Amino acid sequence: MDRLIRAAGRCVLAFLLVLGVVALLPRAVKDALPDGVIGGAVLVLGALGARRVVRPPR
């Protein structure tokens, strides 16, 4: 259960990081980016975080 909570926390952190970076971008760049790019970045970061949690320690 602890690992699940940590994985969810990492996904939330990745989501907030991406939103923060997007908020700092200039208006012209935000308008040029399709919404799918932002959603895709959140999914990729979440998948990478989940993979680290599932992978057994070395």
mmCIF file of the N, C-alpha and C atoms, coordinates in Angstrom:
data_MODEL
# 
_entry.id   MODEL 
# 
loop_
_atom_site.group_PDB 
_atom_site.id 
_atom_site.type_symbol 
_atom_site.label_atom_id 
_atom_site.label_alt_id 
_atom_site.label_comp_id 
_atom_site.label_asym_id 
_atom_site.label_entity_id 
_atom_site.label_seq_id 
_atom_site.pdbx_PDB_ins_code 
_atom_site.Cartn_x 
_atom_site.Cartn_y 
_atom_site.Cartn_z 
_atom_site.occupancy 
_atom_site.B_iso_or_equiv 
_atom_site.pdbx_formal_charge 
_atom_site.auth_seq_id 
_atom_site.auth_comp_id 
_atom_site.auth_asym_id 
_atom_site.auth_atom_id 
_atom_site.pdbx_PDB_model_num 
ATOM 1   N N  . MET A 1 1  ? 0.824  -1.189 0.000   1.00 0.00 ? 1  MET A N  1 
ATOM 2   C CA . MET A 1 1  ? 0.000  0.000  0.000   1.00 0.00 ? 1  MET A CA 1 
ATOM 3   C C  . MET A 1 1  ? 0.867  1.252  0.000   1.00 0.00 ? 1  MET A C  1 
ATOM 4   N N  . ASP A 1 2  ? 1.980  1.169  0.711   1.00 0.00 ? 2  ASP A N  1 
ATOM 5   C CA . ASP A 1 2  ? 2.886  2.307  0.770   1.00 0.00 ? 2  ASP A CA 1 
ATOM 6   C C  . ASP A 1 2  ? 3.438  2.644  -0.612  1.00 0.00 ? 2  ASP A C  1 
ATOM 7   N N  . ARG A 1 3  ? 3.762  1.602  -1.384  1.00 0.00 ? 3  ARG A N  1 
ATOM 8   C CA . ARG A 1 3  ? 4.305  1.831  -2.722  1.00 0.00 ? 3  ARG A CA 1 
ATOM 9   C C  . ARG A 1 3  ? 3.270  2.473  -3.637  1.00 0.00 ? 3  ARG A C  1 
ATOM 10  N N  . LEU A 1 4  ? 2.015  2.091  -3.461  1.00 0.00 ? 4  LEU A N  1 
ATOM 11  C CA . LEU A 1 4  ? 0.941  2.662  -4.264  1.00 0.00 ? 4  LEU A CA 1 
ATOM 12  C C  . LEU A 1 4  ? 0.768  4.147  -3.967  1.00 0.00 ? 4  LEU A C  1 
ATOM 13  N N  . ILE A 1 5  ? 0.826  4.499  -2.698  1.00 0.00 ? 5  ILE A N  1 
ATOM 14  C CA . ILE A 1 5  ? 0.694  5.910  -2.315  1.00 0.00 ? 5  ILE A CA 1 
ATOM 15  C C  . ILE A 1 5  ? 1.878  6.719  -2.849  1.00 0.00 ? 5  ILE A C  1 
ATOM 16  N N  . ARG A 1 6  ? 3.071  6.152  -2.787  1.00 0.00 ? 6  ARG A N  1 
ATOM 17  C CA . ARG A 1 6  ? 4.247  6.851  -3.323  1.00 0.00 ? 6  ARG A CA 1 
ATOM 18  C C  . ARG A 1 6  ? 4.143  7.020  -4.835  1.00 0.00 ? 6  ARG A C  1 
ATOM 19  N N  . ALA A 1 7  ? 3.652  6.004  -5.530  1.00 0.00 ? 7  ALA A N  1 
ATOM 20  C CA . ALA A 1 7  ? 3.489  6.104  -6.982  1.00 0.00 ? 7  ALA A CA 1 
ATOM 21  C C  . ALA A 1 7  ? 2.471  7.183  -7.330  1.00 0.00 ? 7  ALA A C  1 
ATOM 22  N N  . ALA A 1 8  ? 1.372  7.222  -6.596  1.00 0.00 ? 8  ALA A N  1 
ATOM 23  C CA . ALA A 1 8  ? 0.364  8.258  -6.836  1.00 0.00 ? 8  ALA A CA 1 
ATOM 24  C C  . ALA A 1 8  ? 0.935  9.639  -6.552  1.00 0.00 ? 8  ALA A C  1 
ATOM 25  N N  . GLY A 1 9  ? 1.729  9.744  -5.523  1.00 0.00 ? 9  GLY A N  1 
ATOM 26  C CA . GLY A 1 9  ? 2.368  11.024 -5.202  1.00 0.00 ? 9  GLY A CA 1 
ATOM 27  C C  . GLY A 1 9  ? 3.316  11.483 -6.292  1.00 0.00 ? 9  GLY A C  1 
ATOM 28  N N  . ARG A 1 10 ? 4.054  10.543 -6.857  1.00 0.00 ? 10 ARG A N  1 
ATOM 29  C CA . ARG A 1 10 ? 4.967  10.899 -7.952  1.00 0.00 ? 10 ARG A CA 1 
ATOM 30  C C  . ARG A 1 10 ? 4.205  11.328 -9.205  1.00 0.00 ? 10 ARG A C  1 
ATOM 31  N N  . CYS A 1 11 ? 3.098  10.673 -9.466  1.00 0.00 ? 11 CYS A N  1 
ATOM 32  C CA . CYS A 1 11 ? 2.277  11.066 -10.616 1.00 0.00 ? 11 CYS A CA 1 
ATOM 33  C C  . CYS A 1 11 ? 1.715  12.472 -10.422 1.00 0.00 ? 11 CYS A C  1 
ATOM 34  N N  . VAL A 1 12 ? 1.275  12.763 -9.218  1.00 0.00 ? 12 VAL A N  1 
ATOM 35  C CA . VAL A 1 12 ? 0.760  14.101 -8.923  1.00 0.00 ? 12 VAL A CA 1 
ATOM 36  C C  . VAL A 1 12 ? 1.872  15.122 -9.055  1.00 0.00 ? 12 VAL A C  1 
ATOM 37  N N  . LEU A 1 13 ? 3.050  14.802 -8.560  1.00 0.00 ? 13 LEU A N  1 
ATOM 38  C CA . LEU A 1 13 ? 4.182  15.717 -8.667  1.00 0.00 ? 13 LEU A CA 1 
ATOM 39  C C  . LEU A 1 13 ? 4.555  15.964 -10.122 1.00 0.00 ? 13 LEU A C  1 
ATOM 40  N N  . ALA A 1 14 ? 4.573  14.925 -10.929 1.00 0.00 ? 14 ALA A N  1 
ATOM 41  C CA . ALA A 1 14 ? 4.876  15.083 -12.346 1.00 0.00 ? 14 ALA A CA 1 
ATOM 42  C C  . ALA A 1 14 ? 3.832  15.964 -13.028 1.00 0.00 ? 14 ALA A C  1 
ATOM 43  N N  . PHE A 1 15 ? 2.572  15.759 -12.695 1.00 0.00 ? 15 PHE A N  1 
ATOM 44  C CA . PHE A 1 15 ? 1.494  16.559 -13.267 1.00 0.00 ? 15 PHE A CA 1 
ATOM 45  C C  . PHE A 1 15 ? 1.671  18.031 -12.907 1.00 0.00 ? 15 PHE A C  1 
ATOM 46  N N  . LEU A 1 16 ? 1.951  18.304 -11.647 1.00 0.00 ? 16 LEU A N  1 
ATOM 47  C CA . LEU A 1 16 ? 2.124  19.686 -11.219 1.00 0.00 ? 16 LEU A CA 1 
ATOM 48  C C  . LEU A 1 16 ? 3.374  20.321 -11.827 1.00 0.00 ? 16 LEU A C  1 
ATOM 49  N N  . LEU A 1 17 ? 4.431  19.531 -11.992 1.00 0.00 ? 17 LEU A N  1 
ATOM 50  C CA . LEU A 1 17 ? 5.638  20.048 -12.639 1.00 0.00 ? 17 LEU A CA 1 
ATOM 51  C C  . LEU A 1 17 ? 5.370  20.464 -14.078 1.00 0.00 ? 17 LEU A C  1 
ATOM 52  N N  . VAL A 1 18 ? 4.661  19.625 -14.807 1.00 0.00 ? 18 VAL A N  1 
ATOM 53  C CA . VAL A 1 18 ? 4.345  19.948 -16.200 1.00 0.00 ? 18 VAL A CA 1 
ATOM 54  C C  . VAL A 1 18 ? 3.457  21.177 -16.263 1.00 0.00 ? 18 VAL A C  1 
ATOM 55  N N  . LEU A 1 19 ? 2.463  21.258 -15.401 1.00 0.00 ? 19 LEU A N  1 
ATOM 56  C CA . LEU A 1 19 ? 1.602  22.438 -15.395 1.00 0.00 ? 19 LEU A CA 1 
ATOM 57  C C  . LEU A 1 19 ? 2.387  23.698 -15.047 1.00 0.00 ? 19 LEU A C  1 
ATOM 58  N N  . GLY A 1 20 ? 3.321  23.595 -14.122 1.00 0.00 ? 20 GLY A N  1 
ATOM 59  C CA . GLY A 1 20 ? 4.151  24.745 -13.759 1.00 0.00 ? 20 GLY A CA 1 
ATOM 60  C C  . GLY A 1 20 ? 5.029  25.202 -14.906 1.00 0.00 ? 20 GLY A C  1 
ATOM 61  N N  . VAL A 1 21 ? 5.610  24.248 -15.620 1.00 0.00 ? 21 VAL A N  1 
ATOM 62  C CA . VAL A 1 21 ? 6.450  24.609 -16.769 1.00 0.00 ? 21 VAL A CA 1 
ATOM 63  C C  . VAL A 1 21 ? 5.605  25.262 -17.855 1.00 0.00 ? 21 VAL A C  1 
ATOM 64  N N  . VAL A 1 22 ? 4.421  24.721 -18.085 1.00 0.00 ? 22 VAL A N  1 
ATOM 65  C CA . VAL A 1 22 ? 3.540  25.296 -19.102 1.00 0.00 ? 22 VAL A CA 1 
ATOM 66  C C  . VAL A 1 22 ? 3.101  26.700 -18.695 1.00 0.00 ? 22 VAL A C  1 
ATOM 67  N N  . ALA A 1 23 ? 2.869  26.926 -17.427 1.00 0.00 ? 23 ALA A N  1 
ATOM 68  C CA . ALA A 1 23 ? 2.464  28.249 -16.955 1.00 0.00 ? 23 ALA A CA 1 
ATOM 69  C C  . ALA A 1 23 ? 3.576  29.276 -17.143 1.00 0.00 ? 23 ALA A C  1 
ATOM 70  N N  . LEU A 1 24 ? 4.826  28.834 -17.098 1.00 0.00 ? 24 LEU A N  1 
ATOM 71  C CA . LEU A 1 24 ? 5.950  29.756 -17.258 1.00 0.00 ? 24 LEU A CA 1 
ATOM 72  C C  . LEU A 1 24 ? 6.279  30.060 -18.713 1.00 0.00 ? 24 LEU A C  1 
ATOM 73  N N  . LEU A 1 25 ? 5.732  29.290 -19.634 1.00 0.00 ? 25 LEU A N  1 
ATOM 74  C CA . LEU A 1 25 ? 6.014  29.520 -21.050 1.00 0.00 ? 25 LEU A CA 1 
ATOM 75  C C  . LEU A 1 25 ? 5.370  30.829 -21.527 1.00 0.00 ? 25 LEU A C  1 
ATOM 76  N N  . PRO A 1 26 ? 5.992  31.482 -22.489 1.00 0.00 ? 26 PRO A N  1 
ATOM 77  C CA . PRO A 1 26 ? 5.373  32.685 -23.064 1.00 0.00 ? 26 PRO A CA 1 
ATOM 78  C C  . PRO A 1 26 ? 4.035  32.352 -23.722 1.00 0.00 ? 26 PRO A C  1 
ATOM 79  N N  . ARG A 1 27 ? 3.172  33.336 -23.821 1.00 0.00 ? 27 ARG A N  1 
ATOM 80  C CA . ARG A 1 27 ? 1.817  33.139 -24.347 1.00 0.00 ? 27 ARG A CA 1 
ATOM 81  C C  . ARG A 1 27 ? 1.844  32.575 -25.771 1.00 0.00 ? 27 ARG A C  1 
ATOM 82  N N  . ALA A 1 28 ? 2.757  33.052 -26.606 1.00 0.00 ? 28 ALA A N  1 
ATOM 83  C CA . ALA A 1 28 ? 2.829  32.596 -27.998 1.00 0.00 ? 28 ALA A CA 1 
ATOM 84  C C  . ALA A 1 28 ? 3.158  31.108 -28.073 1.00 0.00 ? 28 ALA A C  1 
ATOM 85  N N  . VAL A 1 29 ? 4.027  30.654 -27.186 1.00 0.00 ? 29 VAL A N  1 
ATOM 86  C CA . VAL A 1 29 ? 4.406  29.234 -27.187 1.00 0.00 ? 29 VAL A CA 1 
ATOM 87  C C  . VAL A 1 29 ? 3.235  28.388 -26.708 1.00 0.00 ? 29 VAL A C  1 
ATOM 88  N N  . LYS A 1 30 ? 2.523  28.856 -25.667 1.00 0.00 ? 30 LYS A N  1 
ATOM 89  C CA . LYS A 1 30 ? 1.365  28.113 -25.162 1.00 0.00 ? 30 LYS A CA 1 
ATOM 90  C C  . LYS A 1 30 ? 0.285  27.979 -26.234 1.00 0.00 ? 30 LYS A C  1 
ATOM 91  N N  . ASP A 1 31 ? 0.087  29.033 -27.001 1.00 0.00 ? 31 ASP A N  1 
ATOM 92  C CA . ASP A 1 31 ? -0.922 28.974 -28.055 1.00 0.00 ? 31 ASP A CA 1 
ATOM 93  C C  . ASP A 1 31 ? -0.503 28.029 -29.183 1.00 0.00 ? 31 ASP A C  1 
ATOM 94  N N  . ALA A 1 32 ? 0.804  27.899 -29.404 1.00 0.00 ? 32 ALA A N  1 
ATOM 95  C CA . ALA A 1 32 ? 1.299  27.049 -30.483 1.00 0.00 ? 32 ALA A CA 1 
ATOM 96  C C  . ALA A 1 32 ? 1.265  25.561 -30.110 1.00 0.00 ? 32 ALA A C  1 
ATOM 97  N N  . LEU A 1 33 ? 1.317  25.249 -28.805 1.00 0.00 ? 33 LEU A N  1 
ATOM 98  C CA . LEU A 1 33 ? 1.313  23.850 -28.370 1.00 0.00 ? 33 LEU A CA 1 
ATOM 99  C C  . LEU A 1 33 ? -0.102 23.284 -28.391 1.00 0.00 ? 33 LEU A C  1 
ATOM 100 N N  . PRO A 1 34 ? -0.301 22.155 -29.039 1.00 0.00 ? 34 PRO A N  1 
ATOM 101 C CA . PRO A 1 34 ? -1.607 21.503 -28.954 1.00 0.00 ? 34 PRO A CA 1 
ATOM 102 C C  . PRO A 1 34 ? -1.826 20.930 -27.553 1.00 0.00 ? 34 PRO A C  1 
ATOM 103 N N  . ASP A 1 35 ? -3.079 20.782 -27.161 1.00 0.00 ? 35 ASP A N  1 
ATOM 104 C CA . ASP A 1 35 ? -3.395 20.254 -25.835 1.00 0.00 ? 35 ASP A CA 1 
ATOM 105 C C  . ASP A 1 35 ? -2.886 18.824 -25.664 1.00 0.00 ? 35 ASP A C  1 
ATOM 106 N N  . GLY A 1 36 ? -2.820 18.083 -26.747 1.00 0.00 ? 36 GLY A N  1 
ATOM 107 C CA . GLY A 1 36 ? -2.346 16.704 -26.673 1.00 0.00 ? 36 GLY A CA 1 
ATOM 108 C C  . GLY A 1 36 ? -0.895 16.589 -26.246 1.00 0.00 ? 36 GLY A C  1 
ATOM 109 N N  . VAL A 1 37 ? -0.096 17.596 -26.546 1.00 0.00 ? 37 VAL A N  1 
ATOM 110 C CA . VAL A 1 37 ? 1.319  17.571 -26.160 1.00 0.00 ? 37 VAL A CA 1 
ATOM 111 C C  . VAL A 1 37 ? 1.441  17.640 -24.637 1.00 0.00 ? 37 VAL A C  1 
ATOM 112 N N  . ILE A 1 38 ? 0.652  18.492 -24.033 1.00 0.00 ? 38 ILE A N  1 
ATOM 113 C CA . ILE A 1 38 ? 0.691  18.627 -22.580 1.00 0.00 ? 38 ILE A CA 1 
ATOM 114 C C  . ILE A 1 38 ? 0.200  17.338 -21.927 1.00 0.00 ? 38 ILE A C  1 
ATOM 115 N N  . GLY A 1 39 ? -0.893 16.795 -22.411 1.00 0.00 ? 39 GLY A N  1 
ATOM 116 C CA . GLY A 1 39 ? -1.411 15.542 -21.868 1.00 0.00 ? 39 GLY A CA 1 
ATOM 117 C C  . GLY A 1 39 ? -0.443 14.389 -22.063 1.00 0.00 ? 39 GLY A C  1 
ATOM 118 N N  . GLY A 1 40 ? 0.206  14.356 -23.208 1.00 0.00 ? 40 GLY A N  1 
ATOM 119 C CA . GLY A 1 40 ? 1.186  13.309 -23.471 1.00 0.00 ? 40 GLY A CA 1 
ATOM 120 C C  . GLY A 1 40 ? 2.384  13.393 -22.542 1.00 0.00 ? 40 GLY A C  1 
ATOM 121 N N  . ALA A 1 41 ? 2.829  14.605 -22.270 1.00 0.00 ? 41 ALA A N  1 
ATOM 122 C CA . ALA A 1 41 ? 3.960  14.782 -21.354 1.00 0.00 ? 41 ALA A CA 1 
ATOM 123 C C  . ALA A 1 41 ? 3.598  14.301 -19.956 1.00 0.00 ? 41 ALA A C  1 
ATOM 124 N N  . VAL A 1 42 ? 2.388  14.581 -19.516 1.00 0.00 ? 42 VAL A N  1 
ATOM 125 C CA . VAL A 1 42 ? 1.950  14.123 -18.198 1.00 0.00 ? 42 VAL A CA 1 
ATOM 126 C C  . VAL A 1 42 ? 1.897  12.597 -18.159 1.00 0.00 ? 42 VAL A C  1 
ATOM 127 N N  . LEU A 1 43 ? 1.387  11.974 -19.207 1.00 0.00 ? 43 LEU A N  1 
ATOM 128 C CA . LEU A 1 43 ? 1.319  10.510 -19.241 1.00 0.00 ? 43 LEU A CA 1 
ATOM 129 C C  . LEU A 1 43 ? 2.704  9.873  -19.241 1.00 0.00 ? 43 LEU A C  1 
ATOM 130 N N  . VAL A 1 44 ? 3.620  10.435 -20.013 1.00 0.00 ? 44 VAL A N  1 
ATOM 131 C CA . VAL A 1 44 ? 4.977  9.881  -20.075 1.00 0.00 ? 44 VAL A CA 1 
ATOM 132 C C  . VAL A 1 44 ? 5.661  9.994  -18.718 1.00 0.00 ? 44 VAL A C  1 
ATOM 133 N N  . LEU A 1 45 ? 5.549  11.159 -18.086 1.00 0.00 ? 45 LEU A N  1 
ATOM 134 C CA . LEU A 1 45 ? 6.177  11.321 -16.777 1.00 0.00 ? 45 LEU A CA 1 
ATOM 135 C C  . LEU A 1 45 ? 5.548  10.394 -15.742 1.00 0.00 ? 45 LEU A C  1 
ATOM 136 N N  . GLY A 1 46 ? 4.246  10.216 -15.804 1.00 0.00 ? 46 GLY A N  1 
ATOM 137 C CA . GLY A 1 46 ? 3.586  9.295  -14.886 1.00 0.00 ? 46 GLY A CA 1 
ATOM 138 C C  . GLY A 1 46 ? 4.016  7.857  -15.111 1.00 0.00 ? 46 GLY A C  1 
ATOM 139 N N  . ALA A 1 47 ? 4.165  7.467  -16.364 1.00 0.00 ? 47 ALA A N  1 
ATOM 140 C CA . ALA A 1 47 ? 4.605  6.104  -16.680 1.00 0.00 ? 47 ALA A CA 1 
ATOM 141 C C  . ALA A 1 47 ? 6.032  5.863  -16.217 1.00 0.00 ? 47 ALA A C  1 
ATOM 142 N N  . LEU A 1 48 ? 6.891  6.857  -16.387 1.00 0.00 ? 48 LEU A N  1 
ATOM 143 C CA . LEU A 1 48 ? 8.273  6.705  -15.919 1.00 0.00 ? 48 LEU A CA 1 
ATOM 144 C C  . LEU A 1 48 ? 8.327  6.588  -14.405 1.00 0.00 ? 48 LEU A C  1 
ATOM 145 N N  . GLY A 1 49 ? 7.513  7.371  -13.713 1.00 0.00 ? 49 GLY A N  1 
ATOM 146 C CA . GLY A 1 49 ? 7.469  7.282  -12.255 1.00 0.00 ? 49 GLY A CA 1 
ATOM 147 C C  . GLY A 1 49 ? 6.938  5.943  -11.797 1.00 0.00 ? 49 GLY A C  1 
ATOM 148 N N  . ALA A 1 50 ? 5.907  5.437  -12.464 1.00 0.00 ? 50 ALA A N  1 
ATOM 149 C CA . ALA A 1 50 ? 5.339  4.135  -12.091 1.00 0.00 ? 50 ALA A CA 1 
ATOM 150 C C  . ALA A 1 50 ? 6.331  3.010  -12.373 1.00 0.00 ? 50 ALA A C  1 
ATOM 151 N N  . ARG A 1 51 ? 7.076  3.134  -13.439 1.00 0.00 ? 51 ARG A N  1 
ATOM 152 C CA . ARG A 1 51 ? 8.062  2.101  -13.783 1.00 0.00 ? 51 ARG A CA 1 
ATOM 153 C C  . ARG A 1 51 ? 9.155  2.010  -12.718 1.00 0.00 ? 51 ARG A C  1 
ATOM 154 N N  . ARG A 1 52 ? 9.538  3.156  -12.181 1.00 0.00 ? 52 ARG A N  1 
ATOM 155 C CA . ARG A 1 52 ? 10.565 3.154  -11.125 1.00 0.00 ? 52 ARG A CA 1 
ATOM 156 C C  . ARG A 1 52 ? 10.047 2.472  -9.883  1.00 0.00 ? 52 ARG A C  1 
ATOM 157 N N  . VAL A 1 53 ? 8.754  2.628  -9.597  1.00 0.00 ? 53 VAL A N  1 
ATOM 158 C CA . VAL A 1 53 ? 8.185  2.027  -8.390  1.00 0.00 ? 53 VAL A CA 1 
ATOM 159 C C  . VAL A 1 53 ? 8.053  0.518  -8.566  1.00 0.00 ? 53 VAL A C  1 
ATOM 160 N N  . VAL A 1 54 ? 7.659  0.065  -9.746  1.00 0.00 ? 54 VAL A N  1 
ATOM 161 C CA . VAL A 1 54 ? 7.407  -1.356 -9.979  1.00 0.00 ? 54 VAL A CA 1 
ATOM 162 C C  . VAL A 1 54 ? 8.703  -2.141 -10.112 1.00 0.00 ? 54 VAL A C  1 
ATOM 163 N N  . ARG A 1 55 ? 9.730  -1.533 -10.682 1.00 0.00 ? 55 ARG A N  1 
ATOM 164 C CA . ARG A 1 55 ? 10.991 -2.218 -10.901 1.00 0.00 ? 55 ARG A CA 1 
ATOM 165 C C  . ARG A 1 55 ? 11.622 -2.629 -9.558  1.00 0.00 ? 55 ARG A C  1 
ATOM 166 N N  . PRO A 1 56 ? 12.055 -3.864 -9.418  1.00 0.00 ? 56 PRO A N  1 
ATOM 167 C CA . PRO A 1 56 ? 12.663 -4.303 -8.147  1.00 0.00 ? 56 PRO A CA 1 
ATOM 168 C C  . PRO A 1 56 ? 14.012 -3.607 -7.927  1.00 0.00 ? 56 PRO A C  1 
ATOM 169 N N  . PRO A 1 57 ? 14.371 -3.378 -6.685  1.00 0.00 ? 57 PRO A N  1 
ATOM 170 C CA . PRO A 1 57 ? 15.672 -2.740 -6.400  1.00 0.00 ? 57 PRO A CA 1 
ATOM 171 C C  . PRO A 1 57 ? 16.830 -3.637 -6.791  1.00 0.00 ? 57 PRO A C  1 
ATOM 172 N N  . ARG A 1 58 ? 17.929 -3.023 -7.132  1.00 0.00 ? 58 ARG A N  1 
ATOM 173 C CA . ARG A 1 58 ? 19.115 -3.794 -7.543  1.00 0.00 ? 58 ARG A CA 1 
ATOM 174 C C  . ARG A 1 58 ? 19.964 -4.139 -6.354  1.00 0.00 ? 58 ARG A C  1 
# 
